[in-house]
Amino acid sequence: MPNSKKPATGFPGFPEGRLRVTPVPNLFFSDLLPAIDDLAELKVTLYAFWALAKKEGAFRYLRRDEVAGDATLLAGLSSPGKTALESLDEALERAVTRGTMIKVSMEGEPSGESFLFLNTPKGRAAVAALERGAWRPSGKAEAPLELSTERPNIFSLYEQNIGQLTPMIAETLRDAEQTYPASWIEDAIRIAVENNIRKWRYIQAILEDWHNRGRDEREDRGDTEKARRRYVEGEFADFIEH
């Protein structure tokens, strides 16, 4: 007769019915699992697959503090001589070093804050988007990153609003990008278009004026008659064709 033995305590077994599942690539079992020799790293890696599978959106990611806030996970990471948070950070570093995960720290974020991505094509694409500024922190724990509106390229702005782009103008625009904030250049081009003075020398004069005398944001928004006159009279009058 078969002799089956059931554990007296512990996990009661999987219940009947349809259960939710977490997708884990076969490559994890063939390549990663045999190489992982730290229990905390294994737990954190499997946790990342589970937690990220619950996320929505094209790019899925975890905050380090979000992971650290999971009491159930932390309860299983404590070890002699090491706190659960120490074990967590060490496990994350192991996973990052191994190449399972990618960690990105953002300037201006709270100390120790970082974002974690699986090292998949979508994860790498998300990191690349972060690096080029197409993503930014939103401050929401449940949605830590959001798409930001990408500013038009200064060359496109010039061609669309001022005129044909020549090699000499392109070099001048590159120098301007290094000297002035992108928002200043955009606003100076807008002022030139509004005043129908489509010349780079005029735009550059506005930028130099802001740089030398300071910029009054209320006046420079271009929505008052006073603001309009400022850029068509006085020293700027020389750029206007009569």
Secondary structure as the mmCIF struct_conf table of DSSP 4:
data_model
#
loop_
_struct_conf.conf_type_id
_struct_conf.id
_struct_conf.beg_label_comp_id
_struct_conf.beg_label_asym_id
_struct_conf.beg_label_seq_id
_struct_conf.end_label_comp_id
_struct_conf.end_label_asym_id
_struct_conf.end_label_seq_id
BEND BEND1 ALA A 8 GLY A 10
HELX_LH_PP_P HELX_LH_PP_P1 PHE A 14 PRO A 15
BEND BEND2 GLU A 16 GLY A 17
HELX_RH_AL_P HELX_RH_AL_P1 ASN A 26 LEU A 27
HELX_RH_PI_P HELX_RH_PI_P1 PHE A 28 LEU A 32
TURN_TY1_P TURN_TY1_P1 LEU A 33 ALA A 35
HELX_RH_AL_P HELX_RH_AL_P2 LEU A 39 ALA A 53
TURN_TY1_P TURN_TY1_P2 LYS A 54 LYS A 54
BEND BEND3 GLY A 57 PHE A 59
STRN STRN1 LEU A 62 ARG A 63
HELX_RH_AL_P HELX_RH_AL_P3 ARG A 64 ALA A 68
TURN_TY1_P TURN_TY1_P3 GLY A 69 GLY A 69
HELX_RH_AL_P HELX_RH_AL_P4 ALA A 71 ALA A 75
TURN_TY1_P TURN_TY1_P4 GLY A 76 LEU A 77
STRN STRN2 SER A 79 SER A 79
TURN_TY1_P TURN_TY1_P5 PRO A 80 GLY A 81
STRN STRN3 LYS A 82 LYS A 82
HELX_RH_AL_P HELX_RH_AL_P5 ALA A 84 ARG A 98
TURN_TY1_P TURN_TY1_P6 GLY A 99 GLY A 99
BEND BEND4 THR A 100 THR A 100
STRN STRN4 MET A 101 VAL A 104
TURN_TY1_P TURN_TY1_P7 GLU A 107 GLY A 108
BEND BEND5 GLU A 109 GLU A 109
HELX_LH_PP_P HELX_LH_PP_P2 PRO A 110 PRO A 110
TURN_TY1_P TURN_TY1_P8 SER A 111 GLY A 112
STRN STRN5 PHE A 115 LEU A 118
BEND BEND6 ASN A 119 THR A 120
HELX_RH_AL_P HELX_RH_AL_P6 PRO A 121 GLU A 131
TURN_TY1_P TURN_TY1_P9 ARG A 132 GLY A 133
BEND BEND7 ALA A 134 ALA A 134
STRN STRN6 TRP A 135 LYS A 140
TURN_TY1_P TURN_TY1_P10 ALA A 141 GLU A 142
STRN STRN7 ALA A 143 LEU A 147
HELX_LH_PP_P HELX_LH_PP_P3 THR A 149 ASN A 153
HELX_RH_AL_P HELX_RH_AL_P7 ILE A 154 ASN A 161
TURN_TY1_P TURN_TY1_P11 ILE A 162 ILE A 162
HELX_RH_AL_P HELX_RH_AL_P8 PRO A 167 THR A 179
BEND BEND8 TYR A 180 TYR A 180
HELX_RH_AL_P HELX_RH_AL_P9 ALA A 182 GLU A 194
TURN_TY1_P TURN_TY1_P12 ASN A 195 ASN A 196
HELX_RH_AL_P HELX_RH_AL_P10 TRP A 200 ARG A 213
HELX_RH_AL_P HELX_RH_AL_P11 GLU A 217 ASP A 220
TURN_TY1_P TURN_TY1_P13 ARG A 221 ARG A 221
BEND BEND9 GLY A 222 GLY A 222
BEND BEND10 THR A 224 THR A 224
HELX_RH_AL_P HELX_RH_AL_P12 GLU A 225 ARG A 230
TURN_TY1_P TURN_TY1_P14 TYR A 231 VAL A 232
BEND BEND11 GLU A 233 GLU A 233
HELX_RH_3T_P HELX_RH_3T_P1 GLY A 234 PHE A 239
BEND BEND12 ILE A 240 ILE A 240
#
